[in-house]
Amino acid sequence: MLTEFVSPPAATPAALAAFFQTHDAGRVPTLLPLRYERMRADAFAFFRGSAPLFYARRAHDPALAASPLGWVCGDAHLENFGSYRGDNGLVYFDLNDFDEAVLGPLGWDLGRLAVSARLAAAQAGQPADGQQRAAVTVLAAYAAALAQGKAYQLERATARGEVRRLLGQVRARRQGELLAGRASRRGGWHLRATKAPLLRPLPLGERLAVRAVVESWRAAQPSPPFGPLLDVAGRVAGVGSLGAPRYVLLVRSLHPGKLPRLLDLKLALPAAPAPYVPARPAQPVWPSEAARVVAAQTYLQAVGPALLQPLELGGRPFVLRALQPVADKLDFARLAQDPAAFEATLPDLAHLLAWAHLRAAAHRGAAGPDELRAFGQAAARWQPALLASAEAMQAEVERDYAAFKLLTDKDLLS
């Protein structure tokens, strides 16, 4: 898992094979075939799983780099927004992936979001003008929200369509529904690692190591946020991070008679854009990659998820949080089949991205809110170049995807 600068590979199967083998070194080998299978589903899925390739190709694109410096989530594509229960018990819809977060040009986030909108529209069969309209909608909504200079949050009372449905789904869900299919109380509470599709059993040594670290951390807290660890299993989720060590923790509730809770423990990898960040201002120095992820998430989200916390396991940095089911993310592969619903959702996501950038303004080297507001108000100057760049990036992704399909057809990544 590299942090140094890597030159962009040629769009050939052999060059891409070398690139992905380098960047995926150190992941769980048995999960890599599934990662590549998910990436080859379509160009949009490939894009979601190849953030390092995006930065190797486009980090220095003037249309993206000529923007204020701020805290970027680093992977702002359409499916990295979702519903979750905050640490105050309320339900929110917001950006929800910060593995790649750094201090960098805001255009990195905006460019990835615009390209993902074009790719999702193309995957749904929309013609070229529909793909362009999706990108225009994203950029215009982002600029308008940034120009206002105030960070809001998307609430159920004002949400519409798919976002409102997700908020209602999470709000109405009971703990028993979250446990169903993942855990069983027969013979004592345990995870169904051999039967649940998104869980995997772990070797005994790995299970004991995770248990020891979590229990040690819990016992050291003045007021432990959960009860003793009941079981642990591997978690299989995502595309870009799939293969990085990740665990589901089943923990006892602090309240007698209440059902156990599910937590997520995920290795924090070096951020994909890290090799390309500007030299000035200097990046903050973090105790660990997990501390970086947690801090950036705190800056960018309106309210953080329950139990957000950096931990160390075997000398490696992990992020602990309440489990967020994959089902609570937007499914644009399905949503894009309804052009009206698809287009109605895009402004919400663009607004959320702008509000996140405003929320993080002036934090540890980021540009202040006045500079961000001025950038939004000057959209007529930068939108045409960014729109042209998004179209070129889409074509680039589609070429890379075609080469990636060839190399996976030939088993060059096995």
LINVENKA-V201944 format. One record per pair of residues at least 6 apart in sequence whose C-alpha atoms are under 6 Angstrom apart, sorted by the first residue. I is the first residue (numbers start at 1). J is the second residue. If there is no record, write none. Layout:
i/j
I/J
I/J
This chain:
i/j
1/23
1/25
3/275
4/275
5/275
8/56
8/57
9/15
11/400
12/403
13/403
13/404
13/407
17/413
27/243
27/244
28/243
31/243
32/243
35/239
35/242
39/45
39/46
40/46
43/398
43/401
44/119
44/120
49/239
49/240
52/272
55/273
63/385
63/386
64/107
64/108
65/105
65/107
67/105
67/106
67/107
68/105
68/106
69/104
69/105
69/106
69/366
69/367
70/103
70/104
70/106
70/366
70/367
71/102
71/103
72/101
72/102
73/98
73/101
74/100
74/101
74/109
76/109
76/112
76/113
77/112
77/113
77/116
79/330
80/96
80/97
81/94
81/95
81/96
82/93
82/94
82/328
82/329
83/92
83/93
83/167
83/328
84/91
84/92
85/91
85/305
86/304
86/305
86/306
87/305
87/306
98/293
99/293
100/271
100/272
104/277
114/135
115/390
115/394
117/134
118/131
121/131
124/336
124/337
138/347
138/350
141/347
141/350
142/350
142/351
142/354
143/376
145/351
145/354
146/354
146/373
146/376
147/373
147/376
147/377
149/373
151/355
151/358
151/359
156/164
182/191
182/192
182/196
183/190
183/191
183/192
184/190
190/231
193/199
193/200
193/201
198/235
198/236
199/234
199/235
199/236
200/233
200/234
201/233
202/233
218/224
226/253
226/254
227/251
227/252
227/253
227/254
228/251
228/252
229/251
230/250
230/251
231/250
232/248
232/249
233/247
233/248
234/246
234/247
235/246
235/247
235/248
245/267
246/265
246/266
247/264
247/265
248/263
248/264
249/262
249/263
250/261
250/262
251/260
251/261
252/260
253/260
262/323
263/321
263/322
263/323
264/320
264/321
264/322
264/323
265/319
265/320
266/318
266/319
267/317
267/318
268/289
268/290
268/317
268/318
286/292
290/310
290/317
290/318
290/319
291/310
299/360
300/356
300/359
300/360
306/322
307/321
307/322
308/320
308/321
309/319
309/320
310/318
310/319
311/317
311/318
311/319
312/318
335/342
336/342
361/367
361/368
361/369
362/368
